């Protein structure tokens, strides 16, 4: 408050004479320090869904250096915080109460470059339901086949109604932008029924379905089937292991893999199972996982926040005299992070146990919709809709469907949950009646087929091999590759070292690497690499085998892989032994150049383990592979002079 200060400094020594004192004066300017930011009040903390905020709900803050900047985390859908004024605005989404109370964190910073002086505060915001979330009958164009025990799924900007008990091989396609339907009569290869169709990479996947409608002994499909929404054609995918075939199972996608749970092996005649399986569509690999806590069929599964939920369903056994019981109240949950199953506490059982219900992830809550029961009190299809909030562990009853139904599926699109078809009564029956929970604003991007870019000819480097890259671009759909194989008179002189595919998917806007080696001793020996893909497409790459010397004169392609355990480059040689190996691998360098870094990759190019080349007597490096799973791997070896050598290693256990 007294700045600038006039400061006088006096210096004296320790004798009694004070006349030898010297003095100097200077001006000392002290600037005002920044006022710390403080958040004073947050007005109004209770609202209803559907409310329009007018700015009176605001954050009040003061202090800081210059202008203040507001931000918030955890807001309900539909609400924003103005960064300059601190005012909340927008319309609270009609489903916001499913996560109430909300924990909101508001942060205020000033306009200087120092972010350490920001302050935050948290508060609880209670959003009450205004009961405006209802099922709305759309009264849409109904030029399609009524059906039940069917699937309803979106791909691109269209809805697809397929399978079921009625006209099971017809596919009805709904264009929601024009409210019009297109029918593909007798399209499906078999009578798919009792399944949960799932879209992935722009394609519709059928895994865990029955292929016949011969009640009560419906037969499970032996293959995965994929529907191409651009070609409007079906593609046969990988074969399902014979001991894991079933229908009436739940199917989800998580982290680019399919997960199939539960189901029934013999239709409706007692073959219910607790099985749980993973299918990797990129490699065509099927993996058996730990069983769910209990068997169930006639249900659908859903993923919410990294967890799979299996709710509803029954144990169907017509030979027992009543195929409709028992229904299952327990909810089983698989945590993908831990790889463990749990069952929710009994207090969190499905309030209305039923079979044939549809499910949906609605703003982080699990919805169980419709279904059928056979009880003394209720013996019918249901309209009940119940929502489970994983954050609070509570169930809430939402408004009923306008039409009782079981045996169908939902589509989450835009801000709404869409449902159609199903049976309006326990057992057989069918209907149309599309309705939506929430807002009728479906969204989607038109399906555009990707183009598989395949080279026409490639020189293959003898003894070290060559990389071949094929890309899938210019669209938004994956491409299913049925096979990659060698053909031709001299095909035995070539080897696909890695990258071969059998019923595997190349995602859109990605590439796939194939490594081919040539073992011949003559130059200009040819073979074909045949690639079969899509609905009915094929391409061939002409392979021209060259010895290493000839290859180096004609191409600059990098050396990649040796299929032998010995390699020589620029007078530097190594050998690997034993190969195949179980626990230890030894790499011997036969030169004054020494090994530096050794990396182990799987055949998809992912780094598995890295080693420092610690040499023992005789210039030998020892690799510990006791923790490496059985399989074929690539070893990439770098020398201290920068040379790169690549080898195949087979690990056996």
N, C-alpha and C positions, 0 to 999 in steps of 0.2 A: 504493500500500500504506500510505502515511502520511496519507491524506486523512481528515478535513479538515486542511489546512495552516494554521498560524498564521504569517502573513506580516507582517514588519515592514519598512517602507520608510523610509529615512533620507535627508534632503536636506541638503547642506552647500554653502557657496559656496567661492570660490577664495582667500579670505584665510587668514591663519594662525590666526585665531580659531576654535576649535572649539566655543565655548560657544553659538554661534548656530545650531547644528544643530537641526532639527526632525524629529520622528519620528511615524509613524502606523502602526497595526496593523489587520489585517483577517483574517477567516477565508476561506480559498479552498477550496471543495469541488470535488474532481475525481472525476467518476463513471467507473466502469470502462468502457473501450471494448468494442465488440462483438467477440466472438471470430470470426474469419473461418471460413466454412464450409469443411470439407475432406471429401473422399470418401476413405475409407481403403481399403476392399476391396470387391471384387465376387466372390462365391463361385460356383464351379461354372460352367463355360462350355461344356460339351458335353452335349448331350441327344439323344435319339432322337425321331422323330415318334411321336406317340401317347403320349408320356410325360406323366404328371400331375405338375405341380410342386407341392411341398408347402410352399413358403415358405422352404426352406433356401437356395434360390437368391435372394440378396438383396443390396441395396446398403447399405453401412454408411457413414454420414456423421456429422459432428459440427460443433459451432460454431453460429454464427448467433444471431439474436435471436428467441427464442421457439421455436415448433414449426417443424420442417422439413417441406417439401412436396416430394415426389418426382414426376417425370414422365419418360417415355421415348418416343423415336421409333424406328421401324424394327423393332418387335417382330414375330416370326412370328405368323401367324394363330392365334387361340385363346389368346394369352397377354396378361395385363394386369399392370401394376405398381401395387401399392397405394400411393396417394399419401401415406399417413400413416406406413406402416412400411417402405416400400422393398422389400417382398417381391414376387417374381414368382410368379404363380399361374395356373392354368388347364391345359388339355390342349393340347399342341402339335399343330397340325393335321397330318393325315396326309400332306398335300402340301407341308409346310413346307420340306422339303429341296430343293425346286426352286429356291429362292432362296438357299440356304446357300452360304457363310457370310453371316450377317446382320451388318451394322454397326449397332450399337445406340448411341444417344446418350442418356445419363441426365443430367437436370438437377435440381439441388437448390436450392431457395430457402427463405428463412425467412419468418416471418409479419409482418414489418414491411412498410411500403409501398414501400420501396426495392427495385427489381428489379435494380439494377446490381450487387448483391453476390451474385447467384446464381452457381453454378459448374456446369460440365458435364464429363463425361468420356465417351469413346467406347471401345467394346471390340468385338471380333469374337466372335460366338456361332456356333459350329459345330453345326448340327442335322443329324444323320444319319438316313437313311431306315431305318425299321423294317420296310420291305417290307409295310406293311399297306394301301398304296394299290393296290387290285386292281379288276378288272372283276367286278362281281357280276351274275349272271343273275337277273333279277327274277321270272321265271315269272309274268308279269302275265296278265290276261285277254287272250286273243288273238282276239277277235272283230273282226278287221279283215283287209284285203287284204294278203297278202305281196307285196312289189314291190321293184324296184331301179331305179336311175337316177332316184330320186325325191328329194323334200325332206321334211324333218322340222323343224318350227319351233314355237316357243311364242308364243302371243298371249294376254294376260290370264292366266287360271289353267287353260288347256287346252293340250295338245299337238296339233299338226295334222300328219298324214301325208298327203301329196298328190302327184299326178303319178306319173311313172315309166313303165315299159314295160307294166305290168299294170294294167288298169282305171284308166287314167291320169286319167279324168275324175271318178273317185270321190274324195271327201275323207273320211278317217277321223279322228275327233276323240276324243282320250283325256282323260277326266277322272281325273286322278291321285288326287283325294281319294276317289273311289269305286271306282277300278280298273275303269272301264267305258268302252266305246267306243260312239260314235254314227256312223253312216254317212250321208253325203250322196251318194246315187247320182247319177251323170251330172251332177254339179254344175259342174265346170270347163267353160269355153267351148271349150277345145281340149285336145289330148293333151299337156299340158306334160311335158317330160322334160329331163334333163341341165341342172339349174339349182340355184342356191343361194338359196332363199327367205329373205327377211329381214323381220323385224318392225320397224315404225316407226310411232309414234303410234297404237299399238293395232291397226294394220292389217297384213296380210301382203302384201308386195310381190314381184311376179315380174318381174324384169328380166334379160334375157340367157338366155332359154330357147328350146328347140325347141318347135314347136307340133304337129309330126307325128311319128309313130313309124315312118316309112318308111325303114328302114336301107338303104343308108348315106347317103342324101341327105335327112336330116331338115331341115325348113324352120324357120328362125328366126321367132319371133313378131314381128309388126310393131308391136305395142303393148305398153306397160306395163300389167299387170293387177294389180288389188288385190282381196284377199279381205277382206270385212267379217265378222268373227267374231260380231257381234251379229245382223246380218240373215242370216248364212250365205249371202251372195250375193257374186257377182263383179262388179267395177266396171271398165270399160275406162278406162284412163288415157291419158296422152300417147302420141302416135305416136313410135316410135323412128326417128331419121333413117335413111333407106333405105340409106345407105352405112356404117352402124354396127350393123346388125342381126347378131346371132349368138347361138348357144346355147353350152352347156358352158363358161360363163364364171364367174369369181369375182365376188361382189357383197358389198359391205360398206356400212355407214353410218358416217360420221364427221362430227361437227359439223353434224348435221341435213341432210346431203347424201349421196346415194348415189354410190358409185364402182364402176364395172364394168371389169374387167381381163381381157384374154385372150379366149379362146373360139374358136369355129369357125363359119364363115359357111355351110358346106354340109354340116353333119352330121358324117360320119366320112370325108369324101372329099377331104381335103387343104386345107381352107379355114381352117387355123389362123392366128390373127392375134395381134400383140402390143398391140392397141389398149387405150387407157385413156381412160375418159370419166367425166364428172361429170354427175349429174342432180340439179337442185334441185327437190324435190317441192313447194315452196311457190310457185314461179313457173312450174313446168313447163318450165324452161329446161335444154337439153342443151348441154354444153360438151365439146369434144374437147380432151384433155390429151396431153402427150408420151407416146409409146409406152413400154411396158415394155421392158427390155433384150432380151427374147426372146418369141416366141409360145409359147403353151401352151393346151391344152384338157384336159377331164376333171380338174379340180382345183377346190378351194375356196380363198377368200382369208380372211384374218383381220387384225384391227387390234389391236396391242399398243403401248401407250404412244405414241400418235401416229404409228405407222408401220404401213403395210400390208405384209403378208407374202404372197407368192405362192410356194407350195412344192408340189412334185410336179407331176403331169400328164404329158401326152405330146403328140406331134404326130400326130394321127389321120389316116391316109390309107389307106383300104381299097384304093385303086388300086395301092398299092405292093406288095400281096401279103400284108402283115401289118399290120393296123390297130392292133395293140397296142404297137408300137414306132415310134420310140424314146421311152423315158421320159426325164424331165428331172431331173438331180440338182441343178442350180443353184437357189439361193433368191434371188428378187428382192425388194427392199424399197423402198417408196416412203415418203419422209419428208414428211409433210404440212407441217411447219414450213418446210422449205427448198424444197419443190416439186421435189425431185430423186429420181431412181431410182438405186439402186446394186445390185450383185450381191454377196452375201456371199463372202468368200474361199473358194477351193476347199476348204480344210480344214474349212469349215463347210457343205459340201454336205449335202443330205439323205442320211443314211446308207443308207437303203433306198429308192432311187428307184422310184417307182410312180405309177400313174394311178388315178383313181377313189377316192382316199383322202378321208376326212373330216378336218376340222380343228377346233380349239377353242383359245380363250385360257383356260388353266388356271392361275390365280394368277400371271399375268405370263409364262408360258411358252407357246410355240406347240406344240400337240400335232398330230401327223400320225398318223392312225389308219386301219388297214386298207389297202385298195387292191387292185390286181391287177397282176401281172407275167406276161410271156411270155418265159421264159428257159429255157435248157437245164437249169439246176439246179432252178429253181422255176418252175412253170407253173400258177398258181393264184391264187385270192383269198388275201389275207393277214390275219393277226391281229395283226401287229406294231404297237406303239404307241411312237412316239419323240417326245421332248420337247426343244425348243430353248430354251435360256435366253439371252435377249438380253443380259443383264448380263455373263455369262461367255463368251458365244460358243461354248457347248458343247452337244452333243447327248447325251441320256441315254435309254437304253431302259427303258421302263416295262413292267409286266406285260402280257402279250398279252390281246387280246380272248378271250372264251370261244367266239366264233363268228367264223370268217373271213368277211369281207364287203367288198364294194366297191359304189360307186354309191348312197350314202345320205348323210345329214347328221346332225350332232349338235345337241343342245340343251344349253346351260349353264343350269342352274336350281338355286337353292339352293347347296349345296356339291358338286354332282355334275355329271358330263358324261353325258348320256343318248344312246344310239344304238339304232337299230332298223332292221329290214328290210335291204335290200341283197342282192346276190347272193353265195352261199357258194362260187362257183366263178368262174374267169376266164370273161368273156363273160356269156352269159345265165344266168338262175337267179333264185330269190327265196327269201326266208325271213321269219320274224317275229323272235322272240328279242330282246326289249328287254333291255339291260344298262346298268349305270351304273358309272362310274369315280368313286370317292370315296363320298360320303354320299348315300343315297336320301332327300333331303328337299326335293323341288321346291317352289318358292314362286312365287306370282303373285297379282296383284290381279284380281278379276273384271272383264271388259270391260263398260263402261257407255257407251252411245252418247251423244255430246255433242249439244246442241241448238243449232242455228244461229238466233240471234235477229236477225230482219230487220224493220226498220220497215215500216209499211204505206204511209205517204206522207211526202213531204219537200218543203218549199218550196226551190226552187233560185234563188239570187241571180243575177240578170243581171249580166254583165260581170266578176264576181269569182268565181262558183262557190260550191259548198257541200260540206262534208264529210258523208259518210254512213258511219256505223260499223256493222258487223255483227260480232257476237260469237259465239264458239263455246264454250259453257259447260255446266255440270251433268253432265259426263262425263269420261272419260279417253281419248277417241279423237279423232283428227283427222277433219276433214270434207273430202272431195275436192270442189272446185268445178269443174264442167265448163266453165261459161261465165258471163260477166256481159255482157249486151248490152242495147241500147236497142231498143224497139219502139213501135209506135203511129203514128198519122197524122202527128203533129208531132215525131217522133223526130229529124228532121234539125235541129231548132232546139236540140237538146241535144248535149253532147259529154262522153264519159267521159275526163276529162283524165288521171287516174291511178287505179291500183287495179283495172284490169280483169284478170281471171284467165281463162286457158284451161288446164284440167286442172292446177290448182294446189291446194295443201293449205292449209287454215286449221287450225293446231294446236289441240289442246284447251286450254281456259282462256286463249284469246287473242282478239284482235279484229283486224279487217281494215278499213282505211280506203279508201273510194272517193271521189274528187272529181269532181263533175259540174258542168259549166258550162251556162248558158242563154244563147243568142245572139239570141233573139227580141226583138221590140220591143213586143209586147203582153203584158199581164198575164194570169195564169190560163190559160196554154197548158200542156197536159198531155201526158205521154208515160209509158211504163212502163220500168222498169229490171228486166229479167228475170234471175233467178239460178237456174241449174240445178246441182244438187249431189247428192252421195250416190248411192245405188243408182238411184233414179228419182224424185227430189224436185225441186220447183221452187217459187219464190215470186216475186212481182212487187211492186215499190215504185212507187207512183204519184208521178210527179214533177210539181210545179206550178211552171211558170216564171214568175218575177216580175222586173220591171225593178228596178234598184237602189233607186229611190225607194220603190216599193211594198214591196219586200222589207224595207227598214229600218223600215217602219211595222208590219210583221206579225211579225217575228221578231228574236231577239237573236243569232242564229247569227253567228259571226265571219266576216269576209271571209277568203277563203283563196287564191283563184287567179284570175288573169286569163289568158285564152287569147290576148289581143292583146299588142302591144308598147307600147301606150299605156294609161295608167291615170290617173284623176282621183279623188281623195278629199279632201273638204273644201277645195276650191280649190287643192289641191296636185297637180301632174301631173308625170309622168315619161314618157320613152320610151326603149326599148332598141333598139339597132341595132349591127351587123346582127343579124338573127334569122331564119333560122339563121346560126350563126357558126362560125368555124374556129379562130382563135387569139386574137382580141381582141373584147371586147364593151364597148360604151359605154352608160352610163346617164346621161341628162340630166334634171336636176331643173328644172322650170319654175315656180319659186316662191322666196320668200325663206326657206322652210324647206329645210334641206339634208339630204343623206344622211348616215347614221351608220354602220350595220353592214349588210353584205350577205352572206347565207349562201346557199350552193348545196347543194341536196338532190337525191338520186336519187328515183325514183318510189316507192321503198319507205320514204321518209321518213328515210333515213340521211344525215347531214351529210357532204358530199363536200369542201367547201372554204369557208373563211370569209375575207372581205375587209374591210379598213377602207376607208371611202369617201374615198379621197384625190382631191380634186377638182382638175381642171385648169381652164383658162380656159373660161368659159361654164357653170360649175357642172356639169361633166361628170366622171363617175367612170369610170376605165378598169379593166376586169377582164381579167387574163391567164388564158386557158383552154387554153393550149398543152398542159398536162399532163392535161386532162380527156378521158376517152374519149368516143367518139361515142355519142350517145343523147339522150334527152329528160330535162330536169332542171327543178326548181322553184327559182326565185330568190325569196328572202324578203328584203324591203328594209325597214329600220327607219330612220325619220327622227329628227332630233334632238329633234323635238317629240313623238316616241313613236308616230307613225302607222306602220301596217304595211301594206305592199303586197306582193302575191305575183304572180309571172309564170311563164310557161312559157318555157324556153330550149331550143332545139334546137341541139345541137353536131354538126357534120359534120366529117369528116376526109378 
